[in-house]
């Protein structure tokens, strides 16, 4: 699945219960790092955007992993990556948004029938 700004915007809006303009800004910021790939290296992120990535990680839209490399000096070097969670984004987009329950919607239909009588 290709993650577009529109698809990510809708997934972010659902996960965080945001209006689409605000979710769109977040989606554009995230996708500006990813470009045409699904994985990026953590080093390219500034601290503010890293916080955004961790928020998206908390709700499952992104995830992170690390790779360990042995340097010629014998030291271990860890490289951290961020990856789009394509399956979770697709699942969120397919999921119907539950109707918000209001006081009026919680009343039984008999109550409403008695008002019109």
MODELLER restraints for C-alpha pairs under 7 A, 6 or more apart:
rsr = mdl.restraints
at = mdl.atoms
rsr.add(forms.Gaussian(group=physical.xy_distance, feature=features.Distance(at['CA:1:A'], at['CA:86:A']), mean=6.52, stdev=0.5))
rsr.add(forms.Gaussian(group=physical.xy_distance, feature=features.Distance(at['CA:5:A'], at['CA:27:A']), mean=5.74, stdev=0.5))
rsr.add(forms.Gaussian(group=physical.xy_distance, feature=features.Distance(at['CA:5:A'], at['CA:28:A']), mean=6.06, stdev=0.5))
rsr.add(forms.Gaussian(group=physical.xy_distance, feature=features.Distance(at['CA:5:A'], at['CA:31:A']), mean=6.90, stdev=0.5))
rsr.add(forms.Gaussian(group=physical.xy_distance, feature=features.Distance(at['CA:8:A'], at['CA:27:A']), mean=5.64, stdev=0.5))
rsr.add(forms.Gaussian(group=physical.xy_distance, feature=features.Distance(at['CA:9:A'], at['CA:20:A']), mean=6.68, stdev=0.5))
rsr.add(forms.Gaussian(group=physical.xy_distance, feature=features.Distance(at['CA:9:A'], at['CA:23:A']), mean=5.15, stdev=0.5))
rsr.add(forms.Gaussian(group=physical.xy_distance, feature=features.Distance(at['CA:9:A'], at['CA:24:A']), mean=4.80, stdev=0.5))
rsr.add(forms.Gaussian(group=physical.xy_distance, feature=features.Distance(at['CA:9:A'], at['CA:27:A']), mean=5.18, stdev=0.5))
rsr.add(forms.Gaussian(group=physical.xy_distance, feature=features.Distance(at['CA:11:A'], at['CA:89:A']), mean=5.98, stdev=0.5))
rsr.add(forms.Gaussian(group=physical.xy_distance, feature=features.Distance(at['CA:11:A'], at['CA:92:A']), mean=5.89, stdev=0.5))
rsr.add(forms.Gaussian(group=physical.xy_distance, feature=features.Distance(at['CA:11:A'], at['CA:93:A']), mean=5.87, stdev=0.5))
rsr.add(forms.Gaussian(group=physical.xy_distance, feature=features.Distance(at['CA:12:A'], at['CA:23:A']), mean=5.70, stdev=0.5))
rsr.add(forms.Gaussian(group=physical.xy_distance, feature=features.Distance(at['CA:13:A'], at['CA:19:A']), mean=6.13, stdev=0.5))
rsr.add(forms.Gaussian(group=physical.xy_distance, feature=features.Distance(at['CA:13:A'], at['CA:20:A']), mean=5.94, stdev=0.5))
rsr.add(forms.Gaussian(group=physical.xy_distance, feature=features.Distance(at['CA:13:A'], at['CA:23:A']), mean=5.25, stdev=0.5))
rsr.add(forms.Gaussian(group=physical.xy_distance, feature=features.Distance(at['CA:15:A'], at['CA:59:A']), mean=6.87, stdev=0.5))
rsr.add(forms.Gaussian(group=physical.xy_distance, feature=features.Distance(at['CA:34:A'], at['CA:40:A']), mean=6.17, stdev=0.5))
rsr.add(forms.Gaussian(group=physical.xy_distance, feature=features.Distance(at['CA:38:A'], at['CA:83:A']), mean=5.60, stdev=0.5))
rsr.add(forms.Gaussian(group=physical.xy_distance, feature=features.Distance(at['CA:38:A'], at['CA:84:A']), mean=5.48, stdev=0.5))
rsr.add(forms.Gaussian(group=physical.xy_distance, feature=features.Distance(at['CA:39:A'], at['CA:81:A']), mean=6.65, stdev=0.5))
rsr.add(forms.Gaussian(group=physical.xy_distance, feature=features.Distance(at['CA:39:A'], at['CA:82:A']), mean=5.57, stdev=0.5))
rsr.add(forms.Gaussian(group=physical.xy_distance, feature=features.Distance(at['CA:39:A'], at['CA:83:A']), mean=4.42, stdev=0.5))
rsr.add(forms.Gaussian(group=physical.xy_distance, feature=features.Distance(at['CA:39:A'], at['CA:84:A']), mean=6.71, stdev=0.5))
rsr.add(forms.Gaussian(group=physical.xy_distance, feature=features.Distance(at['CA:40:A'], at['CA:81:A']), mean=5.61, stdev=0.5))
rsr.add(forms.Gaussian(group=physical.xy_distance, feature=features.Distance(at['CA:40:A'], at['CA:82:A']), mean=5.36, stdev=0.5))
rsr.add(forms.Gaussian(group=physical.xy_distance, feature=features.Distance(at['CA:40:A'], at['CA:83:A']), mean=6.64, stdev=0.5))
rsr.add(forms.Gaussian(group=physical.xy_distance, feature=features.Distance(at['CA:41:A'], at['CA:80:A']), mean=6.05, stdev=0.5))
rsr.add(forms.Gaussian(group=physical.xy_distance, feature=features.Distance(at['CA:41:A'], at['CA:81:A']), mean=4.41, stdev=0.5))
rsr.add(forms.Gaussian(group=physical.xy_distance, feature=features.Distance(at['CA:41:A'], at['CA:82:A']), mean=6.26, stdev=0.5))
rsr.add(forms.Gaussian(group=physical.xy_distance, feature=features.Distance(at['CA:42:A'], at['CA:80:A']), mean=5.39, stdev=0.5))
rsr.add(forms.Gaussian(group=physical.xy_distance, feature=features.Distance(at['CA:42:A'], at['CA:81:A']), mean=5.16, stdev=0.5))
rsr.add(forms.Gaussian(group=physical.xy_distance, feature=features.Distance(at['CA:42:A'], at['CA:82:A']), mean=6.34, stdev=0.5))
rsr.add(forms.Gaussian(group=physical.xy_distance, feature=features.Distance(at['CA:56:A'], at['CA:62:A']), mean=5.56, stdev=0.5))
rsr.add(forms.Gaussian(group=physical.xy_distance, feature=features.Distance(at['CA:57:A'], at['CA:63:A']), mean=5.15, stdev=0.5))
rsr.add(forms.Gaussian(group=physical.xy_distance, feature=features.Distance(at['CA:60:A'], at['CA:85:A']), mean=6.87, stdev=0.5))
rsr.add(forms.Gaussian(group=physical.xy_distance, feature=features.Distance(at['CA:60:A'], at['CA:88:A']), mean=6.54, stdev=0.5))
rsr.add(forms.Gaussian(group=physical.xy_distance, feature=features.Distance(at['CA:61:A'], at['CA:84:A']), mean=6.42, stdev=0.5))
rsr.add(forms.Gaussian(group=physical.xy_distance, feature=features.Distance(at['CA:61:A'], at['CA:85:A']), mean=5.13, stdev=0.5))
rsr.add(forms.Gaussian(group=physical.xy_distance, feature=features.Distance(at['CA:61:A'], at['CA:88:A']), mean=6.05, stdev=0.5))
rsr.add(forms.Gaussian(group=physical.xy_distance, feature=features.Distance(at['CA:61:A'], at['CA:89:A']), mean=5.96, stdev=0.5))
rsr.add(forms.Gaussian(group=physical.xy_distance, feature=features.Distance(at['CA:62:A'], at['CA:82:A']), mean=6.80, stdev=0.5))
rsr.add(forms.Gaussian(group=physical.xy_distance, feature=features.Distance(at['CA:62:A'], at['CA:83:A']), mean=5.69, stdev=0.5))
rsr.add(forms.Gaussian(group=physical.xy_distance, feature=features.Distance(at['CA:62:A'], at['CA:84:A']), mean=4.70, stdev=0.5))
rsr.add(forms.Gaussian(group=physical.xy_distance, feature=features.Distance(at['CA:62:A'], at['CA:85:A']), mean=5.06, stdev=0.5))
rsr.add(forms.Gaussian(group=physical.xy_distance, feature=features.Distance(at['CA:63:A'], at['CA:82:A']), mean=5.77, stdev=0.5))
rsr.add(forms.Gaussian(group=physical.xy_distance, feature=features.Distance(at['CA:63:A'], at['CA:83:A']), mean=5.41, stdev=0.5))
rsr.add(forms.Gaussian(group=physical.xy_distance, feature=features.Distance(at['CA:63:A'], at['CA:84:A']), mean=6.59, stdev=0.5))
rsr.add(forms.Gaussian(group=physical.xy_distance, feature=features.Distance(at['CA:63:A'], at['CA:85:A']), mean=6.56, stdev=0.5))
rsr.add(forms.Gaussian(group=physical.xy_distance, feature=features.Distance(at['CA:64:A'], at['CA:81:A']), mean=5.51, stdev=0.5))
rsr.add(forms.Gaussian(group=physical.xy_distance, feature=features.Distance(at['CA:64:A'], at['CA:82:A']), mean=4.46, stdev=0.5))
rsr.add(forms.Gaussian(group=physical.xy_distance, feature=features.Distance(at['CA:64:A'], at['CA:83:A']), mean=6.10, stdev=0.5))
rsr.add(forms.Gaussian(group=physical.xy_distance, feature=features.Distance(at['CA:65:A'], at['CA:80:A']), mean=5.83, stdev=0.5))
rsr.add(forms.Gaussian(group=physical.xy_distance, feature=features.Distance(at['CA:65:A'], at['CA:81:A']), mean=5.44, stdev=0.5))
rsr.add(forms.Gaussian(group=physical.xy_distance, feature=features.Distance(at['CA:65:A'], at['CA:82:A']), mean=6.67, stdev=0.5))
rsr.add(forms.Gaussian(group=physical.xy_distance, feature=features.Distance(at['CA:66:A'], at['CA:78:A']), mean=6.39, stdev=0.5))
rsr.add(forms.Gaussian(group=physical.xy_distance, feature=features.Distance(at['CA:66:A'], at['CA:79:A']), mean=5.46, stdev=0.5))
rsr.add(forms.Gaussian(group=physical.xy_distance, feature=features.Distance(at['CA:66:A'], at['CA:80:A']), mean=4.32, stdev=0.5))
rsr.add(forms.Gaussian(group=physical.xy_distance, feature=features.Distance(at['CA:66:A'], at['CA:81:A']), mean=6.04, stdev=0.5))
rsr.add(forms.Gaussian(group=physical.xy_distance, feature=features.Distance(at['CA:67:A'], at['CA:78:A']), mean=5.55, stdev=0.5))
rsr.add(forms.Gaussian(group=physical.xy_distance, feature=features.Distance(at['CA:67:A'], at['CA:79:A']), mean=5.21, stdev=0.5))
rsr.add(forms.Gaussian(group=physical.xy_distance, feature=features.Distance(at['CA:67:A'], at['CA:80:A']), mean=6.49, stdev=0.5))
rsr.add(forms.Gaussian(group=physical.xy_distance, feature=features.Distance(at['CA:68:A'], at['CA:76:A']), mean=6.45, stdev=0.5))
rsr.add(forms.Gaussian(group=physical.xy_distance, feature=features.Distance(at['CA:68:A'], at['CA:77:A']), mean=5.62, stdev=0.5))
rsr.add(forms.Gaussian(group=physical.xy_distance, feature=features.Distance(at['CA:68:A'], at['CA:78:A']), mean=4.50, stdev=0.5))
rsr.add(forms.Gaussian(group=physical.xy_distance, feature=features.Distance(at['CA:68:A'], at['CA:79:A']), mean=6.46, stdev=0.5))
rsr.add(forms.Gaussian(group=physical.xy_distance, feature=features.Distance(at['CA:69:A'], at['CA:76:A']), mean=5.66, stdev=0.5))
rsr.add(forms.Gaussian(group=physical.xy_distance, feature=features.Distance(at['CA:69:A'], at['CA:77:A']), mean=5.08, stdev=0.5))
rsr.add(forms.Gaussian(group=physical.xy_distance, feature=features.Distance(at['CA:69:A'], at['CA:78:A']), mean=6.29, stdev=0.5))
rsr.add(forms.Gaussian(group=physical.xy_distance, feature=features.Distance(at['CA:70:A'], at['CA:76:A']), mean=4.69, stdev=0.5))
rsr.add(forms.Gaussian(group=physical.xy_distance, feature=features.Distance(at['CA:70:A'], at['CA:77:A']), mean=6.18, stdev=0.5))
rsr.add(forms.Gaussian(group=physical.xy_distance, feature=features.Distance(at['CA:71:A'], at['CA:77:A']), mean=6.70, stdev=0.5))
